[in-house]
Amino acid sequence: MTGDIVVDVFRAAIDVENKDRAGGYDPVTVADRAAESVIRDAIRRRFPTHGLFGEEHGREAGSEAWTWVIDPIDGTKSFVLGQLHWGVLIALSDGTRPVLGVAYQPVVGEAFVGRAGSPSEWRRGDERRPLSTRRCARHAVRVRRTARRRAPARAGARRRA
């Protein structure tokens, strides 16, 4: 359903608003807002006690710790340019950690699904394929260590004593 809303306006002439008030560029379209509204309504009907946290409509607390995190069009810049590098992202947190994550690409009808304690998988229609994954914590440590290293001197640049 959300995919239909977004795909219907993909590569169409639509208004784009810049929501970055600090001078950068963070585009949002009617498709972003409409898709998030549809996702929120579907979650509320099925899980009325869960919280919602969406990029376009903000946070709505639930009566339980469960919170759905929604980015209705991740890659709005690509979406606006008519490129295929965008998707719908939805995650579920149990209040302490993510337990479900879905990246859906409506144009090609593919989804990537990860659940805590279960193998991740690629989906298209009735097709399912397991995905090979690895823990991210180890890589986050490497990124931190890399960021602390000094950048190598550029060729021809003078070194300071």
Disulfide bonds with the S-S distance in Angstrom:
none
